Amino acid sequence: MAVASLHFTELAPGIAVGAPVPPAWRALIKHPLLIIVGVTGVGKSTTLEKLAKTGLDYTLLPNRRVLTDQLLIAYMQALDQQPIQPVTDRKLRFDYTRRFREQFAGGMSHALTHLWIDPTQSRAHLLFDGLRGVDEVMHAIQALPQARFVVLHAPDVVRVQRLLGRNDTFDQMAVTPAANASANELASFAALGIPEAATLFTSEEEQKLLTLLQAGGVSADDLRAKLQIVVEERRNYDPTAAIAVLQANAPERTLVIDTTQNTPSQVTRALVTFMAK
């Protein structure tokens, strides 16, 4: 892979990619690692915020966004002979990462295997947020033998609701507005301009989300954008299938937590207990 020939660069203190590697540094694959698995809106950010307040001695690796920007997207832009520059639109980011996975089995997991760690700067535990989908977790099971996995899971309808309730500038998606219509006239995802979203939700869930629009709690553009994020992500990653793969191939290394059935504090306590085993 191209990142193996990059000039040695620290992405964060004690965490680097490229060559030549200083003598004291070791490959990440030789270290125990806890990997959080989950798609957007399952509660990863909330869990990490809670974890930071526990006093646990750990090193958080550069997250998925950082590695996507500095490794995956940059590699694809260079391959396309395009300027290396940030990409904020989620759909375009999905396109880049999809193409990357087509070239390198494992996608983000493949990128992780190219990281180097300085043991003198790393803490007792290494933590990465996060992997998604069958290909990534299957690759990690095999390529990162000391890794363990905490899967955070939530239904798609809850994920959309959470996205609507947070103000994250990363949650951007270029969408084509539907024809001019009042909120009350937008009685389906198809009328909203996202007909493909109907395949992911029951009719009751669809109406539940549209009720938020009709009650004036969210705008049509905001609901359309958040639905599109979930739709595009599900085109690339199947959370349920990823859980099945982990439970079948690494059950003793896997903990699955439903974040709708556990409070953020309960999720964090379970994660800390699992790390300490």
C-alpha positions in Angstrom: 0.0 0.0 0.0 1.2 3.6 -0.7 1.2 4.6 3.0 4.0 2.1 3.6 6.3 4.3 1.5 5.3 7.6 3.0 7.8 9.7 4.8 7.6 8.9 8.5 5.0 11.2 10.0 3.5 11.5 13.5 -0.2 11.7 13.3 -0.4 12.3 17.1 2.2 12.0 19.9 3.6 8.5 19.8 1.5 7.4 16.8 2.9 7.5 13.2 2.8 6.2 9.7 5.5 5.8 7.1 9.2 5.1 6.9 11.9 4.9 8.0 10.7 3.9 11.4 12.8 4.9 14.5 14.3 1.9 16.3 12.1 2.3 19.5 8.8 2.2 17.6 6.7 -0.9 17.1 4.0 -1.9 14.7 0.5 -1.5 16.1 -0.3 -5.1 15.2 2.1 -6.1 18.1 0.0 -4.2 20.7 -3.2 -5.1 22.5 -5.9 -2.8 21.2 -9.6 -2.1 21.9 -11.6 -1.2 18.8 -15.0 0.4 19.0 -17.2 -0.8 16.2 -20.3 1.1 15.1 -21.8 3.4 12.5 -22.8 7.0 12.9 -25.3 7.8 15.6 -24.9 4.7 17.8 -23.3 6.7 20.7 -19.5 6.4 20.1 -18.8 10.1 20.8 -20.9 10.2 23.9 -19.1 7.0 25.2 -15.7 8.5 24.5 -16.7 11.7 26.3 -17.7 9.7 29.4 -14.6 7.5 29.1 -12.3 10.5 29.3 -13.8 11.4 32.7 -13.1 8.0 34.2 -9.4 8.4 34.8 -8.6 5.3 32.9 -5.0 5.2 31.6 -5.4 4.8 27.8 -4.2 6.3 24.5 -6.9 7.2 22.0 -5.5 6.6 18.5 -6.3 9.1 15.7 -9.9 8.4 15.0 -11.6 7.2 11.8 -12.1 10.8 10.5 -8.4 11.6 10.9 -7.2 8.4 9.3 -9.7 8.8 6.5 -8.5 12.4 5.8 -4.8 11.8 6.2 -4.5 8.3 4.7 -7.5 7.0 2.8 -8.8 10.1 1.0 -5.3 11.5 0.5 -4.3 8.3 -1.2 -7.3 8.3 -3.5 -6.9 11.9 -4.4 -3.2 11.3 -5.3 -4.2 8.3 -7.3 -6.7 10.5 -9.2 -4.0 13.2 -9.6 -6.2 15.6 -7.7 -5.0 18.2 -5.1 -4.8 16.7 -1.6 -7.5 18.7 0.2 -10.2 18.2 2.9 -13.5 16.7 1.9 -16.5 17.6 4.1 -19.4 16.3 2.1 -20.3 12.9 3.6 -21.5 11.4 0.3 -18.2 12.2 -1.4 -16.3 10.8 1.5 -18.3 7.6 1.2 -17.3 7.4 -2.5 -13.6 7.8 -1.7 -13.7 5.2 1.1 -15.7 2.8 -1.0 -13.1 3.0 -3.8 -10.3 2.5 -1.2 -11.9 -0.6 0.1 -12.2 -1.9 -3.5 -8.4 -1.7 -3.7 -7.5 -2.8 -0.1 -9.5 -5.5 1.6 -10.4 -4.4 5.1 -10.5 -0.7 4.4 -9.9 1.2 7.7 -8.6 -2.0 9.3 -6.0 -2.3 6.6 -4.9 1.3 7.3 -4.6 0.5 11.0 -2.0 -2.2 10.3 0.3 0.5 8.9 0.4 2.5 12.1 3.5 2.6 14.4 3.5 3.1 18.1 6.2 4.6 20.4 5.9 2.5 23.6 7.5 5.2 25.6 4.6 7.6 24.8 1.7 5.2 24.8 -0.5 4.5 27.8 -1.5 1.2 29.3 -4.4 0.7 26.9 -4.7 1.6 23.2 -8.2 2.5 21.9 -9.5 3.1 18.4 -12.8 4.6 17.2 -13.8 2.8 15.1 -14.4 0.1 12.5 -17.6 -0.6 10.5 -19.0 -3.4 8.4 -18.2 -7.0 7.7 -15.0 -6.6 5.6 -13.4 -4.3 8.2 -14.0 -6.4 11.2 -13.1 -9.7 9.4 -9.8 -8.2 8.4 -9.2 -6.9 11.9 -9.9 -10.3 13.5 -7.2 -11.8 11.3 -4.7 -9.0 11.0 -4.9 -7.6 14.6 -4.7 -10.7 16.7 -4.4 -8.8 20.0 -7.4 -6.6 19.2 -10.7 -6.9 21.1 -14.0 -5.3 19.9 -16.8 -3.3 21.6 -19.8 -3.0 19.3 -22.2 -0.1 19.9 -25.5 -0.7 18.2 -28.8 1.2 17.8 -31.7 1.0 15.3 -31.5 3.2 12.2 -34.5 5.3 13.3 -32.7 6.1 16.6 -29.6 7.0 14.7 -31.5 9.5 12.5 -33.1 11.0 15.6 -29.7 11.4 17.3 -28.2 13.0 14.2 -31.1 15.5 14.1 -30.5 16.3 17.7 -26.8 17.1 17.5 -24.9 20.0 16.0 -21.9 18.4 14.4 -20.4 20.2 11.4 -19.2 16.9 10.1 -22.8 15.8 9.5 -23.0 17.4 6.1 -24.5 15.8 3.0 -25.2 17.4 -0.4 -28.8 16.5 -1.3 -31.1 17.6 -4.0 -34.1 19.4 -2.6 -37.5 17.9 -3.3 -40.1 19.9 -5.1 -41.6 22.8 -3.2 -44.1 21.5 -0.7 -45.3 22.2 2.8 -44.3 20.0 5.7 -47.8 18.5 5.8 -47.6 17.6 2.1 -44.3 15.6 2.7 -46.1 12.4 3.8 -43.4 9.9 2.7 -39.6 9.6 2.3 -40.3 9.5 -1.5 -42.0 12.9 -1.3 -39.1 14.2 0.7 -36.8 13.1 -2.1 -35.2 10.1 -0.4 -37.3 7.1 -1.7 -34.5 4.6 -1.0 -34.8 5.4 2.8 -38.1 3.6 2.9 -36.2 0.2 2.6 -34.5 0.8 5.9 -37.5 1.7 8.0 -40.9 0.3 8.9 -43.9 2.4 7.9 -44.3 3.3 11.6 -40.7 4.5 11.8 -41.1 6.5 8.6 -44.2 8.3 10.0 -42.4 8.8 13.3 -39.6 10.8 11.6 -42.0 12.6 9.3 -44.0 13.7 12.3 -41.0 15.6 13.6 -41.0 17.5 10.3 -44.8 18.1 10.4 -44.6 19.3 14.0 -42.0 21.9 13.0 -39.2 20.3 15.1 -36.9 19.9 12.1 -36.6 21.3 8.6 -37.2 19.2 5.5 -33.6 19.9 4.4 -32.2 18.7 7.8 -34.3 15.5 7.8 -33.4 14.8 4.2 -29.7 15.2 4.9 -29.7 13.0 8.0 -31.6 10.3 6.2 -29.2 10.5 3.3 -26.2 10.0 5.7 -27.8 6.8 7.1 -28.7 5.6 3.6 -25.2 6.1 2.2 -23.6 4.5 5.2 -25.8 1.5 5.0 -24.9 1.1 1.4 -21.3 0.5 2.6 -21.7 -1.1 6.0 -24.2 -3.6 7.4 -24.0 -3.3 11.2 -26.0 -6.5 11.9 -23.8 -8.6 9.6 -20.7 -7.1 11.3 -22.0 -8.2 14.7 -22.7 -11.7 13.4 -19.1 -12.0 12.0 -17.5 -11.0 15.3 -19.7 -13.3 17.3 -19.0 -16.2 15.0 -15.3 -15.7 14.6 -14.1 -13.9 17.8 -16.8 -14.3 20.4 -14.3 -14.2 23.3 -12.9 -10.9 22.0 -16.3 -9.2 21.4 -18.7 -7.3 23.5 -22.0 -6.0 21.9 -23.9 -3.2 23.6 -27.3 -1.8 22.6 -27.1 1.9 23.4 -30.9 2.2 23.5 -31.1 -0.3 26.3 -28.2 1.1 28.3 -27.5 4.6 29.5 -24.2 6.3 28.5 -22.8 5.7 32.0 -23.7 2.0 31.8 -22.1 1.7 28.3 -18.9 3.3 29.6 -18.8 1.0 32.7 -19.2 -2.0 30.5 -16.4 -0.9 28.2 -14.0 -0.2 31.1 -14.7 -3.6 32.6 -14.1 -5.3 29.3 -10.8 -3.4 28.8 -9.6 -4.5 32.2 -10.1 -8.2 31.5 
